[in-house]
């Protein structure tokens, strides 16, 4: 049995890209980090695939331009995700779909029910952008409220409040499907 060669660390790939403009190093970084980045921004954007592709492209452009200043105090993927979050927020603002989060924001109300089942991805996509962002960053990506606050420019308490509202909204959206599943079990 042959052992797999150890993967080249992100920092070594980044150095090769910076010092020599090594395209293969860029391709490796891109292949490692783009699937997760794409899934996050796709969800943040409510499932808009074309917008998510644009955000990923712009994220990589900004990341390669700023790579020389990256201090490696965090993992490359974390740094890249932060850039992607900011690019996605910028697009949502430009489209008028992002509102500043604060503790005074009114709880979200689900759309009227039409008897249709709803899946989790679709329910997440129906959440307002702010709720969706906090929910994804906390529950899917595993960021702390302090980290979310730093990335979104909000207080950690606001992040906690928005997460609570997002979870309640998801439960309201998914309630009919959960009842139906229990009835058929």
MARBA-3410 file (N, C-alpha, C, O; in Angstrom, 1 decimal):
185
0.8,-1.2,0.0,0.0,0.0,0.0,0.9,1.2,0.0,1.8,1.4,0.8 ~ 0.6,2.2,-0.9,1.4,3.4,-1.1,0.8,4.5,-0.3,-0.4,4.7,-0.3 ~ 1.6,5.2,0.5,1.1,6.4,1.2,0.9,7.5,0.3,1.7,7.8,-0.6 ~ -0.2,8.3,0.5,-0.4,9.5,-0.3,0.6,10.6,0.1,0.9,10.7,1.3 ~ 1.1,11.3,-0.9,2.1,12.4,-0.5,1.3,13.4,0.3,0.1,13.7,0.1
2.1,14.0,1.2,1.5,15.1,2.1,1.1,16.3,1.2,1.9,16.7,0.3 ~ 0.0,16.9,1.4,-0.5,18.0,0.7,0.4,19.2,1.0,0.9,19.4,2.1 ~ 0.7,20.0,0.0,1.5,21.2,0.2,0.7,22.2,1.0,-0.5,22.4,0.6 ~ 1.3,22.7,2.1,0.5,23.7,2.9,0.1,24.9,2.1,0.8,25.3,1.2 ~ -1.0,25.5,2.5,-1.5,26.7,1.8,-0.5,27.8,1.8,-0.3,28.5,0.8
0.2,28.0,2.9,1.2,29.1,2.9,2.3,28.9,1.9,2.8,29.8,1.3 ~ 2.8,27.6,1.7,3.8,27.4,0.7,3.2,27.6,-0.7,4.0,28.2,-1.6 ~ 2.0,27.3,-1.0,1.4,27.6,-2.3,1.3,29.1,-2.5,1.5,29.6,-3.6 ~ 0.8,29.8,-1.5,0.7,31.2,-1.6,2.0,31.9,-1.8,2.1,32.8,-2.6 ~ 3.1,31.4,-1.2,4.4,32.0,-1.4,4.9,31.7,-2.8,5.4,32.6,-3.5
4.6,30.5,-3.4,5.0,30.2,-4.8,4.2,31.1,-5.7,4.7,31.6,-6.7 ~ 3.0,31.4,-5.4,2.2,32.3,-6.2,2.7,33.7,-6.2,2.8,34.4,-7.2 ~ 3.0,34.2,-5.0,3.5,35.5,-4.8,4.9,35.7,-5.5,5.1,36.7,-6.2 ~ 5.8,34.8,-5.2,7.2,35.0,-5.6,7.4,34.7,-7.1,8.2,35.3,-7.8 ~ 6.7,33.7,-7.6,7.0,33.2,-9.0,5.8,33.3,-9.9,5.9,33.0,-11.1
4.6,33.7,-9.3,3.4,33.8,-10.1,3.0,32.4,-10.6,2.5,32.2,-11.7 ~ 3.3,31.4,-9.7,3.1,30.0,-10.1,1.6,29.7,-10.3,0.8,29.6,-9.3 ~ 1.2,29.4,-11.5,-0.2,29.2,-11.8,-0.7,27.9,-11.2,-1.8,27.8,-10.7 ~ 0.1,26.9,-11.1,-0.3,25.6,-10.5,-0.6,25.8,-9.0,-1.5,25.1,-8.5 ~ 0.2,26.6,-8.3,-0.1,26.9,-6.9,-1.4,27.6,-6.8,-2.2,27.2,-5.9
-1.7,28.5,-7.7,-3.0,29.2,-7.6,-4.1,28.1,-7.8,-5.2,28.1,-7.1 ~ -4.0,27.3,-8.8,-5.0,26.3,-9.2,-5.2,25.4,-8.0,-6.4,25.0,-7.7 ~ -4.2,25.0,-7.2,-4.3,24.1,-6.1,-5.1,24.9,-5.0,-6.0,24.3,-4.3 ~ -4.7,26.1,-4.7,-5.5,26.9,-3.7,-6.9,27.0,-4.1,-7.8,26.9,-3.2 ~ -7.2,27.3,-5.3,-8.5,27.5,-5.9,-9.3,26.2,-5.7,-10.5,26.2,-5.2
-8.7,25.1,-6.1,-9.4,23.8,-6.0,-9.7,23.4,-4.5,-10.8,22.9,-4.2 ~ -8.8,23.8,-3.6,-9.0,23.5,-2.2,-10.2,24.3,-1.6,-11.0,23.7,-0.8 ~ -10.2,25.5,-1.9,-11.0,26.5,-1.1,-12.3,26.9,-1.8,-13.2,27.4,-1.1 ~ -12.4,26.8,-3.1,-13.6,27.3,-3.8,-14.9,26.6,-3.5,-15.9,27.2,-3.4 ~ -14.9,25.2,-3.4,-16.2,24.6,-3.2,-16.8,25.1,-1.9,-18.0,25.3,-1.9
-16.1,25.2,-0.8,-16.7,25.6,0.4,-17.1,27.1,0.3,-18.2,27.5,0.8 ~ -16.3,27.9,-0.3,-16.6,29.3,-0.5,-17.8,29.5,-1.3,-18.7,30.3,-1.0 ~ -17.9,28.8,-2.4,-19.1,28.9,-3.3,-20.4,28.5,-2.6,-21.4,29.2,-2.7 ~ -20.3,27.4,-1.8,-21.5,27.0,-1.1,-22.0,28.0,-0.1,-23.2,28.3,0.1 ~ -21.0,28.6,0.6,-21.4,29.7,1.6,-22.0,30.9,0.9,-23.1,31.3,1.3
-21.4,31.4,-0.1,-21.9,32.6,-0.8,-23.2,32.3,-1.5,-24.1,33.1,-1.6 ~ -23.3,31.1,-2.1,-24.6,30.7,-2.7,-25.7,30.8,-1.7,-26.8,31.3,-2.0 ~ -25.5,30.3,-0.5,-26.5,30.3,0.5,-26.8,31.7,1.0,-27.9,32.1,1.2 ~ -25.7,32.5,1.2,-25.9,33.9,1.6,-26.7,34.7,0.6,-27.5,35.6,0.9 ~ -26.6,34.3,-0.7,-27.3,35.1,-1.8,-28.6,34.4,-2.1,-29.2,34.8,-3.1
-29.1,33.5,-1.3,-30.4,32.9,-1.4,-30.5,32.0,-2.6,-31.6,31.9,-3.2 ~ -29.4,31.4,-3.0,-29.4,30.4,-4.1,-29.2,31.0,-5.5,-29.4,30.3,-6.5 ~ -28.9,32.3,-5.6,-28.6,32.9,-6.9,-27.2,32.5,-7.4,-26.2,33.0,-7.1 ~ -27.3,31.4,-8.3,-26.0,30.8,-8.8,-25.1,31.8,-9.5,-23.9,31.8,-9.3 ~ -25.7,32.5,-10.4,-24.8,33.5,-11.2,-24.2,34.5,-10.3,-23.0,34.8,-10.5
-24.9,35.0,-9.4,-24.4,36.0,-8.4,-23.3,35.3,-7.6,-22.2,35.9,-7.3 ~ -23.5,34.1,-7.1,-22.5,33.4,-6.3,-21.2,33.2,-7.1,-20.1,33.3,-6.6 ~ -21.3,32.8,-8.4,-20.1,32.7,-9.3,-19.4,34.0,-9.4,-18.2,34.0,-9.3 ~ -20.1,35.1,-9.5,-19.5,36.4,-9.6,-18.8,36.8,-8.3,-17.7,37.3,-8.3 ~ -19.4,36.5,-7.2,-18.8,36.7,-5.9,-17.6,35.9,-5.7,-16.6,36.5,-5.2
-17.6,34.7,-6.0,-16.4,33.8,-5.9,-15.3,34.4,-6.8,-14.1,34.5,-6.3 ~ -15.6,34.8,-8.0,-14.5,35.3,-8.9,-14.0,36.6,-8.3,-12.7,36.8,-8.2 ~ -14.8,37.5,-7.8,-14.4,38.8,-7.2,-13.6,38.5,-5.9,-12.6,39.2,-5.6 ~ -14.0,37.5,-5.2,-13.3,37.2,-3.9,-11.8,36.7,-4.3,-10.9,37.2,-3.6 ~ -11.7,35.9,-5.3,-10.3,35.4,-5.6,-9.5,36.6,-6.2,-8.3,36.7,-5.9
-10.1,37.5,-6.9,-9.3,38.7,-7.4,-8.8,39.5,-6.3,-7.7,39.8,-6.2 ~ -9.7,39.8,-5.3,-9.3,40.6,-4.1,-8.3,39.8,-3.3,-7.3,40.4,-2.8 ~ -8.5,38.5,-3.1,-7.5,37.7,-2.3,-6.1,37.7,-2.9,-5.1,37.9,-2.2 ~ -6.1,37.5,-4.2,-4.7,37.5,-4.9,-4.1,38.9,-4.8,-2.9,39.0,-4.7 ~ -4.9,39.9,-4.9,-4.3,41.3,-4.8,-3.8,41.6,-3.4,-2.8,42.3,-3.2
-4.5,41.0,-2.4,-4.1,41.3,-1.0,-3.2,40.3,-0.4,-2.8,40.4,0.8 ~ -2.9,39.2,-1.1,-2.1,38.1,-0.6,-0.8,38.5,0.1,-0.4,37.9,1.1 ~ -0.1,39.4,-0.5,1.2,39.9,0.0,1.1,40.5,1.4,2.0,40.5,2.2 ~ -0.1,41.0,1.8,-0.3,41.6,3.1,-0.9,40.6,4.1,-1.0,41.0,5.3 ~ -1.2,39.4,3.7,-1.8,38.4,4.6,-0.8,38.0,5.6,0.3,37.6,5.2
-1.1,38.1,6.9,-0.1,37.8,7.9,-0.1,36.4,8.5,0.6,36.0,9.4 ~ -1.0,35.6,8.0,-1.1,34.1,8.4,-1.4,34.0,9.9,-1.0,33.0,10.5 ~ -2.2,34.9,10.4,-2.6,34.8,11.8,-3.9,34.0,11.9,-4.2,33.5,13.0 ~ -4.5,33.8,10.8,-5.6,32.9,10.7,-5.4,31.9,9.5,-4.4,32.1,8.7 ~ -6.2,30.9,9.4,-6.0,30.0,8.2,-6.4,30.7,6.9,-7.2,31.6,6.9
-5.7,30.3,5.9,-6.0,30.9,4.6,-7.5,30.8,4.2,-8.1,31.8,3.8 ~ -8.1,29.7,4.5,-9.5,29.5,4.2,-10.4,30.4,5.0,-11.4,30.9,4.4 ~ -10.1,30.7,6.2,-10.8,31.6,7.0,-10.7,33.0,6.5,-11.7,33.8,6.4 ~ -9.5,33.4,6.1,-9.2,34.7,5.5,-10.0,34.9,4.2,-10.7,35.9,4.0 ~ -9.9,33.9,3.4,-10.6,33.9,2.1,-12.2,34.0,2.3,-12.8,34.8,1.6
-12.7,33.3,3.2,-14.1,33.3,3.6,-14.5,34.7,4.0,-15.6,35.2,3.6 ~ -13.7,35.3,4.8,-14.0,36.7,5.2,-14.1,37.7,4.0,-15.0,38.5,4.0 ~ -13.2,37.5,3.1,-13.3,38.3,1.9,-14.6,38.0,1.1,-15.3,38.9,0.7 ~ -14.9,36.7,1.0,-16.1,36.3,0.3,-17.4,36.9,1.0,-18.3,37.3,0.3 ~ -17.4,36.9,2.3,-18.6,37.4,3.0,-18.7,38.9,2.7,-19.8,39.3,2.5
-17.6,39.6,2.7,-17.7,41.0,2.4,-18.1,41.3,1.0,-18.9,42.2,0.7 ~ -17.7,40.5,0.1,-18.1,40.7,-1.3,-19.6,40.4,-1.5,-20.3,41.1,-2.2 ~ -20.0,39.3,-0.9,-21.4,38.9,-0.9,-22.3,40.0,-0.3,-23.4,40.4,-0.8 ~ -21.9,40.5,0.9,-22.6,41.6,1.5,-22.7,42.8,0.6,-23.8,43.5,0.5 ~ -21.6,43.2,0.0,-21.6,44.3,-1.0,-22.6,44.1,-2.1,-23.3,45.1,-2.5
-22.6,42.9,-2.6,-23.6,42.7,-3.7,-25.0,42.8,-3.2,-25.9,43.4,-3.9 ~ -25.3,42.2,-2.0,-26.6,42.3,-1.5,-27.0,43.8,-1.2,-28.2,44.2,-1.4 ~ -26.1,44.6,-0.7,-26.4,46.0,-0.5,-26.7,46.7,-1.8,-27.7,47.4,-1.9 ~ -25.9,46.4,-2.8,-26.1,47.0,-4.2,-27.4,46.6,-4.7,-28.1,47.5,-5.4 ~ -27.9,45.4,-4.5,-29.2,45.0,-4.9,-30.4,45.4,-4.0,-31.5,45.1,-4.3
-30.0,46.1,-2.9,-31.0,46.5,-2.0,-31.6,45.4,-1.1,-32.7,45.5,-0.6 ~ -30.8,44.3,-1.0,-31.3,43.1,-0.3,-30.6,42.9,1.1,-30.9,42.0,1.8 ~ -29.8,43.9,1.5,-29.1,43.8,2.8,-29.5,45.0,3.6,-29.4,46.1,3.1 ~ -29.9,44.7,4.8,-30.2,45.8,5.7,-29.3,45.7,6.9,-29.0,44.5,7.3 ~ -28.8,46.8,7.4,-27.9,46.7,8.6,-28.6,45.9,9.7,-29.8,46.1,10.0
-27.9,45.1,10.4,-28.5,44.3,11.5,-28.3,45.1,12.8,-27.3,45.6,13.1 ~ -29.4,45.1,13.5,-29.3,45.7,14.9,-30.3,45.0,15.7,-31.2,44.3,15.2 ~ -30.2,45.2,17.0,-31.1,44.5,17.9,-32.5,45.0,17.8,-33.4,44.3,18.3 ~ -32.8,46.1,17.2,-34.1,46.6,17.1,-34.9,46.1,15.9,-36.0,46.4,15.7 ~ -34.2,45.3,15.1,-34.8,44.9,13.9,-36.0,44.0,14.2,-36.0,43.2,15.1
-37.1,44.1,13.4,-38.3,43.4,13.7,-38.2,41.9,13.3,-37.6,41.6,12.3 ~ -38.7,41.0,14.1,-38.6,39.6,13.7,-39.3,39.4,12.4,-40.3,40.0,12.0 ~ -38.7,38.5,11.6,-39.1,38.1,10.3,-40.4,37.3,10.4,-40.6,36.5,11.3 ~ -41.3,37.5,9.4,-42.6,36.8,9.3,-42.5,35.9,8.1,-42.1,36.4,7.0 ~ -42.8,34.6,8.2,-42.8,33.8,7.0,-43.9,34.1,6.0,-44.9,34.8,6.3
-43.6,33.8,4.7,-44.7,34.0,3.7,-45.9,33.2,4.0,-45.8,32.2,4.7 ~ -47.1,33.6,3.5,-48.3,32.8,3.7,-48.1,31.4,3.2,-47.4,31.1,2.2 ~ -48.7,30.4,3.9,-48.5,29.0,3.6,-49.5,28.6,2.4,-50.6,29.1,2.4 ~ -48.9,27.8,1.6,-49.8,27.4,0.5,-49.9,25.9,0.4,-50.3,25.3,-0.6 ~ -49.5,25.2,1.5,-49.7,23.8,1.7,-48.5,23.0,1.1,-48.4,21.8,1.1
-47.5,23.8,0.5,-46.4,23.1,-0.1,-45.3,22.8,0.9,-45.1,23.5,1.9 ~ -44.7,21.6,0.7,-43.6,21.2,1.6,-42.4,22.1,1.2,-42.3,22.6,0.1 ~ -41.5,22.3,2.2,-40.4,23.2,2.0,-39.2,22.4,2.5,-39.2,21.9,3.6 ~ -38.1,22.5,1.8,-36.8,21.8,2.3,-36.0,22.9,3.0,-36.2,24.1,2.9 ~ -34.9,22.4,3.7,-34.1,23.2,4.5,-33.4,24.3,3.6,-33.3,25.5,4.0
-32.8,23.9,2.5,-32.1,24.8,1.7,-33.0,25.9,1.2,-32.6,27.1,1.2 ~ -34.2,25.6,0.8,-35.1,26.6,0.3,-35.6,27.5,1.5,-35.8,28.7,1.3 ~ -35.8,26.9,2.6,-36.2,27.7,3.8,-35.1,28.7,4.1,-35.4,29.9,4.4 ~ -33.8,28.3,4.1,-32.7,29.2,4.4,-32.7,30.3,3.3,-32.5,31.5,3.7 ~ -32.9,30.0,2.1,-32.9,31.0,1.0,-34.0,32.0,1.2,-33.9,33.1,0.8
-35.1,31.6,1.9,-36.2,32.5,2.1,-36.0,33.5,3.2,-36.7,34.5,3.3 ~ -35.0,33.2,4.1,-34.7,34.1,5.2,-34.2,35.5,4.7,-33.5,35.5,3.6 ~ -34.4,36.5,5.4,-33.8,37.8,5.0,-32.3,37.6,5.0,-31.7,36.8,5.8 ~ -31.6,38.4,4.2,-30.1,38.2,4.1,-29.4,38.3,5.4,-28.5,37.5,5.6 ~ -29.7,39.2,6.3,-29.0,39.3,7.5,-29.2,38.1,8.4,-28.2,37.5,8.9
-30.4,37.6,8.5,-30.7,36.4,9.3,-29.9,35.2,8.7,-29.2,34.4,9.4 ~ -30.0,35.1,7.4,-29.4,34.0,6.6,-27.9,34.0,6.8,-27.3,33.0,7.1 ~ -27.3,35.2,6.8,-25.8,35.3,6.9,-25.4,34.8,8.3,-24.4,34.0,8.4 ~ -26.0,35.3,9.3,-25.6,34.9,10.7,-25.9,33.4,10.9,-25.0,32.8,11.5 ~ -27.0,32.9,10.5,-27.3,31.5,10.6,-26.2,30.6,9.9,-25.7,29.7,10.5
-25.9,31.0,8.7,-24.9,30.2,8.0,-23.5,30.3,8.6,-22.8,29.3,8.7 ~ -23.1,31.5,9.0,-21.8,31.7,9.6,-21.7,30.9,10.9,-20.6,30.4,11.2 ~ -22.7,30.9,11.7,-22.7,30.3,13.0,-22.9,28.8,12.9,-22.1,28.0,13.3 ~ -24.1,28.4,12.4,-24.5,27.0,12.4,-23.9,26.1,11.3,-23.7,24.9,11.5 ~ -23.5,26.7,10.2,-22.9,25.9,9.1,-21.4,26.0,9.2,-20.7,25.0,9.1
-20.9,27.2,9.2,-19.5,27.5,9.2,-18.8,27.4,10.5,-17.5,27.2,10.6 ~ -19.5,27.5,11.6,-18.9,27.3,12.9,-18.2,28.5,13.5,-17.4,28.4,14.5 ~ -18.5,29.7,13.0,-17.9,30.9,13.6,-18.6,31.3,14.9,-19.7,31.0,15.1 ~ -17.8,31.9,15.8,-18.3,32.3,17.1,-19.1,33.7,16.8,-18.9,34.3,15.8 ~ -19.9,34.1,17.8,-20.6,35.4,17.7,-19.6,36.5,17.6,-19.8,37.5,16.9
-18.5,36.4,18.3,-17.4,37.5,18.2,-16.9,37.6,16.8,-16.7,38.6,16.2 ~ -16.6,36.4,16.2,-16.1,36.4,14.8,-17.1,36.9,13.8,-16.8,37.6,12.9 ~ -18.3,36.5,14.0,-19.4,37.0,13.1,-19.5,38.5,13.2,-19.7,39.2,12.2 ~ -19.5,39.0,14.5,-19.6,40.4,14.7,-18.5,41.1,14.0,-18.7,42.2,13.4 ~ -17.3,40.6,14.1,-16.2,41.2,13.4,-16.3,41.2,11.9,-16.0,42.2,11.2
-16.8,40.1,11.3,-16.9,40.0,9.9,-18.1,40.8,9.3,-18.0,41.4,8.2 ~ -19.2,40.9,10.1,-20.4,41.6,9.6,-20.5,43.1,10.1,-21.3,43.8,9.7 ~ -19.5,43.4,11.0,-19.6,44.8,11.6,-20.7,45.0,12.5,-21.3,46.1,12.5 ~ -21.0,44.0,13.3,-22.1,44.1,14.3,-21.6,43.7,15.7,-20.5,43.1,15.8 ~ -22.4,44.0,16.7,-22.0,43.5,18.0,-22.3,42.0,18.2,-23.2,41.5,17.5
-21.5,41.3,19.0,-21.8,39.9,19.2,-23.2,39.6,19.7,-23.8,38.6,19.3 ~ -23.7,40.5,20.5,-25.1,40.4,21.0,-26.1,40.5,19.9,-27.1,39.8,19.9 ~ -25.8,41.3,18.9,-26.7,41.4,17.7,-26.7,40.1,16.9,-27.7,39.6,16.4 ~ -25.5,39.5,16.8,-25.3,38.2,16.1,-26.2,37.2,16.8,-26.9,36.4,16.2 ~ -26.1,37.2,18.2,-26.9,36.2,18.9,-28.4,36.4,18.7,-29.2,35.5,18.5
-28.8,37.7,18.7,-30.2,38.0,18.5,-30.7,37.6,17.1,-31.8,37.0,17.0 ~ -29.9,37.9,16.1,-30.2,37.6,14.7,-30.3,36.0,14.5,-31.2,35.5,13.8 ~ -29.4,35.3,15.2,-29.4,33.9,15.1,-30.7,33.3,15.7,-31.3,32.4,15.1 ~ -31.1,33.9,16.8,-32.3,33.4,17.5,-33.5,33.6,16.6,-34.4,32.8,16.4 ~ -33.6,34.8,16.0,-34.7,35.1,15.0,-34.6,34.2,13.8,-35.7,33.8,13.4
-33.4,34.0,13.3,-33.3,33.1,12.1,-33.8,31.7,12.4,-34.5,31.1,11.6 ~ -33.4,31.2,13.6,-33.8,29.8,13.9,-35.3,29.7,14.1,-35.9,28.7,13.7 ~ -35.9,30.7,14.8,-37.4,30.7,14.9,-38.1,30.8,13.6,-39.0,30.1,13.3 ~ -37.5,31.6,12.7,-38.1,31.7,11.3,-38.0,30.4,10.6,-39.0,30.0,9.9 ~ -36.9,29.7,10.7,-36.7,28.4,10.1,-37.7,27.4,10.6,-38.3,26.7,9.9
-37.9,27.4,11.9,-38.8,26.5,12.5,-40.2,26.7,12.0,-41.0,25.8,11.7 ~ -40.6,28.0,11.9,-42.0,28.3,11.3,-42.1,27.8,9.9,-43.1,27.3,9.5 ~ -41.1,28.0,9.1,-41.1,27.6,7.7,-41.1,26.1,7.6,-41.8,25.5,6.7 ~ -40.4,25.4,8.4,-40.3,23.9,8.3,-41.4,23.2,9.1,-41.5,22.0,8.9 ~ -42.1,23.9,9.9,-43.1,23.2,10.8,-44.1,22.3,10.0,-44.3,21.2,10.4
-44.7,22.8,8.9,-45.6,21.9,8.1,-44.9,20.6,7.6,-45.5,19.6,7.7 ~ -43.7,20.8,7.2,-43.0,19.6,6.6,-42.7,18.6,7.8,-42.8,17.4,7.6 ~ -42.4,19.1,9.0,-42.1,18.3,10.1,-43.3,17.6,10.6,-43.3,16.4,10.9 ~ -44.4,18.3,10.6,-45.7,17.6,11.0,-46.1,16.5,10.0,-46.5,15.5,10.4 ~ -45.9,16.8,8.7,-46.2,15.8,7.7,-45.4,14.6,7.8,-45.8,13.5,7.7
-44.1,14.8,8.1,-43.2,13.7,8.3,-43.6,12.8,9.4,-43.5,11.6,9.4 ~ -44.0,13.4,10.6,-44.4,12.7,11.7,-45.7,11.9,11.5,-45.9,10.8,12.0 ~ -46.6,12.5,10.7,-47.9,11.9,10.4,-47.7,10.6,9.5,-48.4,9.6,9.7 ~ -46.7,10.6,8.7,-46.4,9.5,7.8,-45.4,8.5,8.4,-45.1,7.5,7.7 ~ -44.9,8.8,9.6,-44.0,7.8,10.2,-44.6,6.7,10.9,-44.0,5.8,11.4
END
